[in-house]
Amino acid sequence: MKKTYIPKLDDLLGGGILEGVSIMFCAYPGVDCEAFGYQMLNGRVEDGDRGFIFTNVAEPETIQYEFNSYGWNLESFIDSEKVFFVDGSSSFLGAPSESKYTIQDYAEVEDVILDAINDIPKGIGIINNLSVLIDYMGNGDTIDIIKNWNQKAKENETTLVYIFTEWDYDTGLIQKIKESMDCVVDLTTIEERVIIGQGFMVARASWTEPVETMVLFFVVQPGGVKVYVPKILVTGPYNSGKSSFVKAITTESVSVDRKALGAFPTTIAMDIGHVDYKGFLADVFGTPGQERFDLILNVLSKEAVGAFIMVDSTAPKTFARAKEMIRKTRAEAIPKIIVANKQDLPDALSPEEIREKMKLKKDIPIIPAVVTEKKGIEESLDALLKLLYGD
């Protein structure tokens, strides 16, 4: 099977895609979609395959600029003849083109793409954007052309990736287009009173029964498509290592300090960070551990989708407080990891001993860690991501 190079998509598809299949990213208007095709091509070419991009929405130079913004060097692929353009845009803009194939009239588009597919056996072709093809060719011709391209790709074991923005086309046409594809991935907005993000879900795949999971995503520059985890909570008793843990797992973090008013002024600290790890993006919020600040725990924990519960392995007297904070932050109802910090100290309890003393269920992972030495950091992240999205 071939990788898609889109985080989590291979898992939803049972391990990847078969050679010679067609896959369409079907996007709700306004949802980022081109990066999905570009990311697949970049990954495949880096692994040794050849490919092409049929562009009818922008000139090749614009596509190269987009690749550069994601941190991918399309120009080097073109110079080494690993990738070429089928330019369906420049001639209609009155601009010269140096692409291997240039379309002067859309009456020739079917044959030109068939030739391009023959040029890259076992490679990958990006059709960007299918909506423009429909506008030029009309409903019936578009369906026939897609079927012929897909048949030729299957014969050459070439992957065809279609980018389709689902404007207000006839529903019958959209259904026929989807039925002509081996795989359809829907890209849509996630709404809760207002739009809060974007997500993708595999609608169907001919070679497997896909996992019906909506995956939130961001398209970032540089980086491309990343799975987005809206909010991860880091909580636990005072002095368990929360701030150090947030700093260890994040690419950048800040501590927000506010002076508490009263006879004995003290500092309330909340840690905020941003995680970029193995194709995942997440915002992280660390809570204060002292009981006198429990009133703000409910506010900080709202909308969290996962949690790290920090415990000091050498301080069993604080375990009851840790369980109390799980309850106060409502972490009982979300995926969570117990991070057993300070495992380097001689009186540290083992994860098994901590589980017994805290009376934790077997399905709650406990990860041994030495946060100051960044030991157990990746294991903790991997464990939480597995709970959130599976293997």
N, C-alpha and C positions, 0 to 999 in steps of 0.2 A: 504494500500500500504506500501511497504518497502522503507526505505531511501537507497540511494546509498552512502552517506557520502562523495561524491565528490562535492565540491562547484559548484553551478549553474546547475549541471547535473539534479537534481530533478526538477528544474524549467523547463528545456528544455523537460523533459519527462512528464510534466503535473502533477507533484507532487511526483514522485517516480516510483518504479517498482512493478508489481504485484507479488504475491507469485507464485513460481514454474516456473518462466520464465528463459530463457537463455539469457545472455548478453555477447557480445564479444567486447573487446577493440582491434581494428584492427590498428596496428601501422606501420607507414612508418619506414623502417630500420634506426636505430640511434635515434629514438624518445623514451623517457622514457615511459615505459608502465606497468611494473610489479607493480609499486606503486599503480596503480588504483585498481587492484584486492586486494592487501594487505590492502589498506585503507578501501575498502568495508567490508572485513572480520573483520578487527579490530573494526569497528563501530558496525557491527551486533553482534559480540560476546560481546562487552561491554554492549550492550542492552539486553543480555540474550540468544541469539541464540547460536547454536553449529555449528562447521564448520570443513572443512578439506582443506589441500593444497596438490594437486598432483604436485610434482616437478620432472621434468625430465631435468632441466637445471643446477641444483646446489644441493649439499647435504643439508639436513635439517639444519645443523649447519650454513651454509651460509645464508639461509633464515632467521634464527633467528637473525643473526648479522644485516641483512638488516632492520628487524623490529626494533631492538634496535636503529639503526641509525635514524629512523624516530620518535623515542620517544615512541614506542609501546612495551609492554611487552608480547611477544608471549610465552616466557617460562612459565609464570604464567598461561596462557590459557592451555598450554599442561599439566602442572602439575595438574591442576584442571579438566582435561579431557574435556575441552570445545572445544579444537582443537586437531586434530591429523594429521599426515603426511601420505600420500601415497607416498612412496619413490621409485621413478622410476629412481634414479640416482646412489645411493651408490653401488649397486651390480655390476653395469657396470664399476665402478671405482675400484672394488676390495676392497671396504671399508665396514666394518660392519655397520648394521643399527639397531636402537632401535625403529623404527617407528611401528605404529600399523599395517600398511600394507607395504610390500616390494615386488616390482615387480622384479622377476628374469628373466622373458622372456616376451617380449612385446606381445606374443600370448595370454597372460592371462590378459592384461591390461583392456580389456572391462569388464570382469566379476569382477575384483578387484574394479574398480570404481563404478560399479553397487552396490556392497556390501557397499562401503563407502557411497553412496547416501542413502541407506537404513538405515545407522547408524545415519543420521542427518535429520530426518523429520523436515520440516519447517526451516532448517538451510541454510548454504551457503557453496558451494564448489568452490575452485579455481583450474582451469586447467591451469597450467603454465609449458610449453609453447606449444601451439597447433602446432607450426611449427615443433618441434621435433617429435611429434606424427606422422605428415605427413611423415617425413623422415624415420621413422621406419616402418610405416604401409602401406604406399602407398596411392594413391588417393581414390580408390573405398572403401577400408576397412575403411579409416578414416571417410568418409561421413556416412557410415552405423553405425559406432560406435557412432559418435556424435548424430545421430538421436535416437539411443537406450538410450544413457545417458539422453538426453533431455526429452524423454518420461518418463523415470523412475523418473527424477526430478519433472516433472509436477505431476505425481501420488503422490509423497511425499511432494508436495508444497515446494520443495527445490530450491533455486536459484543456478544456475551454471554460473560461471563467467569464460570466456575463454580469455586468453591472446594470441594474435596472431601477430607475426611480419611478415608482408607481403613481404616476399622475392620474388624472381622471379619465382613464381609458375605459373602453367597453369591458365590462366584467367578463364577458365570454372570451374576449381576446386574452385578457390576463390569465384566465384559467387555462387556455390552450397553450400559452407560452410556458406556464408552470408545468403542465403535463409533458411538454417536450424536453424537459430537463431531467437529468438523473438525480439532481439534488437541488433543493431550494432552501435558502437561509433567509428568513425574514429579519429585517432591521427596522426597528420601530422606536417610538418614544415611550418612556415610562411615565405615567401620569398619576398624580395624586393631588387633585385640585389644580395644580400647576405642573408643567413639565419638569421632572426632576432628573432626567437622564435619558440615555439611549441604551437599547438592549438588542441582542440577537438571539434567535432560536431557530433550530433546524425544523422546518416544516415537514420535510420528508427526504428520504434518501433511498435509492433503489436497491442498495446492497445491504442495508441494515435497518433495524428499527431504532431510529435515533432517540436519544434521551430527551424528554420534553422538559427542558430547563431553559428559562430565560436568563441570559448572562448579560449583566450590565457592562458597558464598555465606554472608554474614552478613546479618541484619536488624538495623540499628542505629538508634538514636534520638538525635538527628535523622538523617535521611538515607534510611531505607528499605532496600530490597534492594541490597546491594553484592556484587560479585564478590570473593571472598577468595583471596588468594595467601598461603599459610601462612608462607613464609619466603624472603626474598631476601637473598643474601649480597653484601657489598661488601668486596672484598679487593684487594690490590695491594702493591707495595713501600712501604717507609718513605718518607714525605714526598711521596706521590703525590696526596694530597688526599682521602683516604678520609673523615676526620671531617667535613671541609667538605661533601663530597658528601652524606653521610648527613643533615647538618643542612639542606642545600638541598632535598632531596627529601621530607623528612618534615614533618608538621604539628607534631610534638613529638619530641624526641630527648634522650637522656642519655648521658653518657660514664661508664662504670664503670671506676674506677681502683683498682688494687691495687698496693701496694708489694711489689716482688720482694725476697726476702731474699738476702743475700750480702755480699761485701766491698764491693761498689759498688751500693748500693740504686738502683733505677730504677723507673719507673712503667710498668705494663702498662695500656693503655687499650683498652676494647672499647666501641664505639658501638652503641646500640640506639635504633631509631626506629620510627615508625608512619606509613605512607603512606596518604593518602586522595586518590585522583586519578582523575577521569573515571569514577566508578562502581566503582573498584577499591579494596580495602583490602589492605594488606600489612604484615607485620612485617619490619623490616630489621635485619640484624646486620653491623656493621663489624668487621673483624679487625685485630689489630696487625700491623705489617709487618716487624718485626725478626725475623731468623732464629732468635734464641734463644727465641722464643715459638712456634715452629712446632709444638711438641707439642700446643698447644691448638687448632690449625687444624682438625684432624679432628673434634674435638668441636663446634666452632662451625658447621662446614659440614654436619653431619648434618641430613637432612630438608629442606635447601634445594632449592627448585624452580627457582630462577633466580639469576643472579649478574651483578654489575657488576664488571669488572676495571679498576681504576684504574691508569693509567700516566702518568708525567711525560714529556710530549712533548719536553722539553729534556734528558732524561737517558737516552739509549739504552743506557748501561751497565747500567741497571736492568731492561731488557726481559727478559733471561734469568731474573732473579728473578721477574718477573711470570708468566712461563710456568711456573716452578717452583711458584708459589703456585696456579696453575690446577690443577696436578696434585695438590698436597698437599690442596687443598680439594675435590678430586673434581669440580671445575667442568667438566672435560672432557665429562662425561656429561649436563650440563644446559644449557638455553638460557643464553647469556651475551652480554654486550655489553662491548666494550672502550671505556672512556671515556678519550679522549686529552686529558688536562687540560693547562692552562697554554699554550693555543694563542695567547695574547696576547703571549707573549714572542718576541723576534726570532729566537732560535735553535731555535724549536719545529719539530719534524718534522711533515709532513703525515700525515693518516691513511693515505695510500697508501704513504708511506715507512715508517711504523710497521708496516704489514701485511707489507711486504717484509722488514724487519729481524727481525720476530718470527716470520716464516714461518707466517702465519695463513691459514686457508682463506678462500675468497671469501665463504662463507655466514656468517661471523662479523662482525656489524656493528661498525664503528669510528666512534664519534661524537666529533667535535671539541668541546671544551668549555673554558670558563673558569669553573670552579666558584665561585670567589669572587665572580664577577659574575652567577652563575646563568645563564650562557650554556651551552646544550646540555643543560640539565637535563630539560626536557620532551621533547626529542628522544630522550634516553637512555631515559626512562620509556616513551615510545611504542614505541621499538624493542624493548624487552624484552617489553612486553605483547603486541606483535605476534607475537613468537616463541612466547610462552606460549599465546596463544589465537587467533592468526591475525588477519586484517584486521578 
